[in-house]
Amino acid sequence: MPETSQTNLKDSYMNEQLKHLNSALQQHPELKYVLTFREWQTDFLRFYQSQTNYNISKDSSSLAATLYKGKKSCSFTVDHPDNPKIEAALKTALDMIDAMPEDPDFVDIEDDLTLARPRQIVNNIEALGLNEKTRILRELAGRAAKYGFELYGTFICNYQSWQMLNSNGLDKTSTLSPIYLEVKAVHKDSQVTVLETFGGDDFSYFKEASFSDNLLTKIALAQNPVVDVAPGEYEVILAPRCVAEFAQYLSSGMRAASVDSHNSFFEGKLNQQLFPTFFSITDDPTDPQMIRRDYGDQGHIYRALKLIEDGQFRAFMCGQYYHLKLGLPKNGNTGACLKIKAGNAKLSDMITSVKKGLYISSLHYMNFINARETSLTGLTRDGTFLIEDGKITKVVNNLRFTERICRIFENLIELEDTAHTIPFSDNYGEFSVSSARAPHARVQGFNISSSTRTI
Amino acid sequence: MKQKIKSIIDKLTAPDISFADVRITSTDYESIFFMNANLRSYGNSKGSPAIGIRVLIDGCFGFAGSKDLSAASIERLIAKARSNAIHGALFQKEKLTFPALPASTGEYVHQPEIDPFAMPKAEKLEYLQRLATSIKPTGKIVHSYAAAQFERQEKYYANSEGSYNHMIVTNSLPMMMVVASDGKQTQSRTWPGHMSAGRAGFELFYQQNFEENTETIIKEATDLLVADVITEEKADIIIGAGHLALQLHESVGHATEADRIFGQEISYAGKTFVKPAMLGRFKYGSDILNIYSDSTDPKGLGYSPMDDEGVPARRVDIIKDGILVDQQSSRHIAHKLGLAPSSNMKASFADDYPLVRMTNFCIAPGKGSLEELIASTERGYFLDYTKTWSIDDNRNNFQFTTEIGYKIRDGKIVGIVKEPTYFGITPEFWNACDAICGEEEWAYHSTFHCGKGEPGQVMRLSHGVAPARFKNINVSVKM
């Protein structure tokens, strides 16, 4: 079914408070406005030492508004809104807005009225109850315990929706119900850790047996002796989680806002060949094996956007404000659904081809040193392994790297022939879950700058 | 509200509930952000409500939180918290337990000198606009911002042991930054660095001398474009208080949160190299190093008459004369370790689950001024204003980059270096500390943004520090 263009507000599903504020603002034709009503719930099981740490249910609702009068603006948020609170907040904003300094760069609010194709959204909080979650965890814990490993992690279901209206006629709703299962198996004595995750909005993609088998395979590797390695450049196999996370950091420079703040590696590099021809990144919100998105942050339709195509930089992610300020094409993409195209190598062959190198499972605490240069530092985590003569032979203490992400992708040798879904939890602000898809990558000259001397 | 929270506690006196507590918060928030001298965003929320109910049943905690404080919602949350505890106990090997505490009461109302929520909005905006205009992009300066966040929170706490706490505090976070570019590279300078928050109102802008430092950060950001980098492998470094606060935060503060010892944070924030057997014997730092957790000092953001588990405020030595002697703990973990609970369990908002958090986490002052410390340094660097921070899963290997380094030769500052980066191993680094400045340099440096837990919480907390010197530190990072 094609996307359609919307012309009328749909009162039938509009939240009462949203309707109330929208009605009040229609008395002020001098204003432009954006209104967003959000509801959010989570069921959150956190476990450690193969037992419950805590079990949380949380919910919230809020109504956010931004009013514009010419180039002046004023925003407010009302949590758990009711009409008296909304009226008080609106009165304060109306009293203030004339006194606000102008933003000369502001031109207009979002005007893309395209509606996404309707999707059936299952409320996974209801579909995946605590009994089932604890059953799955007990089964996994039982298998891991045979090898001296205990489980740590989280099993989360969210259900979140928003409705956004604006005075340009935009009226859109969006619902997500992501699932996030992160299981770290930690050896009781050595503390060697391995990680297995599932994420998505369709739990039918969760294959319990293969999840469990994958975890056990990693546990088997984790029983090798632990060694340290010296700083230096290594050939590495980056697990899909690492490839996805480096791509996420790289994509921060593909945002129009970073161009505006002179912080973008990609400024002035449109259509330049920056990476090997087999490297492509798309921001794709439509893949059913990922956590899908219908709209960007400002309500623009969210479509697949090629960011890196055959190694060439193709597009900045740009919303209305920076489109009108910088003249970049508007697309509303946010980088929440990055897909790194699979290559044509078998993982087993990739490992076999490494004479001496490292397998890196996961990354930790990365931070840019200079975002414009893509230089950053970070650490390995949850399973770093030594590869010798084409075989994983030992566990390696966690390592620090100091690198340029552009150099990591310039130094790609090959990519695995399969991409894997990797969930990420966004732990700041309202808890949310996103996902990316990526294959394993073989990279030369990866710069290890020091050892942590610990697992 | 006092009546309401106590009536909720009354509903939680069931035979199967061995402990229960309830938090209620109401939060006002205001954010002002000028970018390139223009008001990019202004936002506020008033009286944002939150409630959290926690019950301990069959040795397992269950929790439910919401922004809906209606009677129907409270009934729903009680049922949900109970259900979560009962279901959680299905996946449990060890029953969670801790000794009872006597009932206690707390009351505190903080009054800022200039209440940011009561002062005229025009006055506030005019000040920030003037500040933003004074750092407006021109010449090599290509980007700038001046920003402020203000928060007032009223909090009620009650538990099934009869403890009750009520407090109202106002916190502020001012910040400004300039970015310089020569077309090839960018360099930035902030003022007063990334730990600029305080338990204060708008007076924080005046106390932190924002207007007096606009020209300094413009000049330094511009000068950094042509500055050298550090070329030595190792050097003596003096760390300014603003950045030392973060060094302390990452490599001692988080490392001595006892929930990490048992892996309760492995899935997100990580664990710690600290083990229970180290208490009382591990040489964490040099003999001059004394570090304490102090929730009794109302000048810091971490002050509270009692924590979110009903433990009265305490000052606890964590490192005494260089030796690790205690931990920041919850009641459950303190019991496991044979310690007294340290009053460090905090939830950012009432609908958040309480976690072991830093409160006012401080290095005791030593002797002398910063000027004297620099004068006594033959060759080294004075580093301040955090740019990049990173530390490993065990809080053992860290690497920091600051915005600027001041080169010291023969006791004098003789130039600057850009992006000075140092790294080390936590105990080796703190054992290399040979001087800590005195009380005249000691102050709180505070943040709104300490992330921990899942669902994530950002905690407001403070670090009391004075500049300190560290000998023979790795300052060469090959890339």
Interface residues (C-beta under 8 A of the other chain):
Chain A: T42 F44 L45 R46 F47 Y48 Q49 S50 Q51 T52 N53 Y54 N55 I56 S57 K58 D59 S60 S61 S62 T66 K72 S73 C74 S75 F76 T77 V78 D79 H80 K85 A88 A89 T92 M96 A99 M100 P101 E102 D103 P104 D105 L130 N131 T134 L137 R138 A141 E150 Y152 G153 T154 I156 E182 K184 V186 Q191 T193 P231 D260 S261 H262 N263 H364 Y365 M366 N367 F368 I369 N370 R372 E373 S375 L376 T377 G378 L379 R381 N398 R400 T402 E403 R404 S425 D426 N427 Y428 G429 F431 N447 S449 S450 S451 T452 R453 T454 I455
Chain B: F34 N38 L39 R40 S41 Y42 G43 N44 S45 K46 G47 S48 P49 A50 C60 F61 G62 F63 A64 G65 S66 K67 D68 L69 L77 K80 A81 S83 N84 A85 H87 G88 A89 L90 F91 Q92 K93 E94 K121 A122 L125 Q129 V142 H143 V179 S181 Q185 T186 F262 G263 Q264 I266 S267 Y268 G270 K271 F273 D351 Y353 K387 T388 W389 S390 I391 D392 D393 N394 N396 N397 Q399 T401 E419 T421 F423 I425 G451 G453 E454 P455 G456 V458 N474 V477 K478 M479
